[in-house]
Amino acid sequence: MDELRDALRQGSLSPERRHLTHNPGVAGNPGTFAPGELVLLLDPDGKRFLVRLAEQDALHHHRGAVRHADIIGRAEGALVRSSQGRVFAAVRPRLVDYVLEMPRKSGIVYPKDAAHLLGWADIAPGQRVLESGVGSGALTLALLRAVGERGHVVGYELRSDFIDLTLGNVHAFGGALAGNLLVRERDIYAGLVDGDLDRVVLDLPEPWRVLPHLPGALCPGGWVAAYTPSIIQASQFIEAVRADRRYVQVETHEVLLRGWHLQGLAVRPEHEMVGHTGFVSVARLIAEPWEPGKPRRPT
Ligand SMILES: C[S@@+](CC[C@H](N)C(=O)[O-])C[C@H]1O[C@@H](n2cnc3c(N)ncnc32)[C@H](O)[C@@H]1O
């Protein structure tokens, strides 16, 4: 693992190690549960327990122990009983189940925002995406899944402890990613050492400081996206994008996700929702500066 982490950080992957571990147990794979896999145990009250299967381990629930050995070898969706007869459904975790449970030391891009960012920055299989900073790796995981086996994600991160955390989280979730990850310990404000980029995705305090480095590294037609917790940062980013005169399709969004409680006649929005996470800003690089007109007023 240490050797792989060093190789990933330095960008010296041997061809046979370029792909992240492929977990045979990703959702959609009909195989049975195997030791070492992540499993999500759901109890009848909707509580969720994320466990990594090991022959000798058990989940200790207040309604009895669930032995991993009773899950290993079973098909996804199997029901297992605790020592006190409590029933649990065993399924493979979604990426969002994992991201919300995984170890983190930074703020993360929440799944609702990551999904939106993937759509609005048009991130797709086969692309080469630069991400900075990588933090805990939540967005890295979403990007890796989106670019797929033929794509690449290159991360620039200042802090080595965050690089270790991200690599650990990416490898712990493993399989469905099937992409290539390279993380460089670098200050992105100092410039880029990678080129031929289809997309650049920023989650750091001053994303506008990256803009001068993009022409020549980000392909014309490519998108830059910035995730910022404060609207002041979003505004400063957008002003810098406009001043650069080389961007089109400039937009900033906030994503509000409201769950609904649907049970019999009790059909209403959930009482609680996440009030604020961050803003997603996107812009698209063109080949040379131009004179865009003033944004149109709504009629
Ligand atoms: C909010 S965290 C990113 C979280 C990440 N997007 C996730 O979903 O887990 C911001 C990260 O940017 C890194 N960072 C800040 N300034 C940087 C710079 N100039 N170059 C590279 N990384 C930087 C920080 O060390 C931190 O890890």
PDBQT file of the ligand as one rigid body, heavy atoms in Angstrom, charges set to zero:
ROOT
HETATM    1  C1  LIG A 301     -12.326  21.879   1.372  1.00  0.00    +0.000 C 
HETATM    2  S1  LIG A 301     -10.933  20.888   1.091  1.00  0.00    +0.000 S 
HETATM    3  C2  LIG A 301     -11.360  19.965  -0.343  1.00  0.00    +0.000 C 
HETATM    4  C3  LIG A 301     -12.370  18.871  -0.059  1.00  0.00    +0.000 C 
HETATM    5  C4  LIG A 301     -12.589  17.917  -1.198  1.00  0.00    +0.000 C 
HETATM    6  N1  LIG A 301     -13.136  18.578  -2.363  1.00  0.00    +0.000 N 
HETATM    7  C5  LIG A 301     -13.503  16.779  -0.770  1.00  0.00    +0.000 C 
HETATM    8  O1  LIG A 301     -14.631  16.672  -1.337  1.00  0.00    +0.000 OA
HETATM    9  O2  LIG A 301     -13.119  15.980   0.078  1.00  0.00    +0.000 OA
HETATM   10  C6  LIG A 301      -9.792  22.054   0.451  1.00  0.00    +0.000 C 
HETATM   11  C7  LIG A 301      -8.425  21.451   0.187  1.00  0.00    +0.000 C 
HETATM   12  O3  LIG A 301      -7.680  22.337  -0.627  1.00  0.00    +0.000 OA
HETATM   13  C8  LIG A 301      -6.324  22.229  -0.236  1.00  0.00    +0.000 C 
HETATM   14  N2  LIG A 301      -5.658  23.444  -0.736  1.00  0.00    +0.000 N 
HETATM   15  C9  LIG A 301      -5.825  24.713  -0.296  1.00  0.00    +0.000 A 
HETATM   16  N3  LIG A 301      -5.063  25.552  -1.015  1.00  0.00    +0.000 NA
HETATM   17  C10 LIG A 301      -4.415  24.804  -1.941  1.00  0.00    +0.000 A 
HETATM   18  C11 LIG A 301      -3.483  25.102  -2.978  1.00  0.00    +0.000 A 
HETATM   19  N4  LIG A 301      -3.053  26.342  -3.185  1.00  0.00    +0.000 N 
HETATM   20  N5  LIG A 301      -3.021  24.084  -3.764  1.00  0.00    +0.000 NA
HETATM   21  C12 LIG A 301      -3.424  22.822  -3.547  1.00  0.00    +0.000 A 
HETATM   22  N6  LIG A 301      -4.317  22.471  -2.574  1.00  0.00    +0.000 NA
HETATM   23  C13 LIG A 301      -4.803  23.452  -1.770  1.00  0.00    +0.000 A 
HETATM   24  C14 LIG A 301      -6.400  22.110   1.264  1.00  0.00    +0.000 C 
HETATM   25  O4  LIG A 301      -5.209  21.583   1.804  1.00  0.00    +0.000 OA
HETATM   26  C15 LIG A 301      -7.604  21.194   1.433  1.00  0.00    +0.000 C 
HETATM   27  O5  LIG A 301      -7.215  19.864   1.463  1.00  0.00    +0.000 OA
ENDROOT
TORSDOF 0
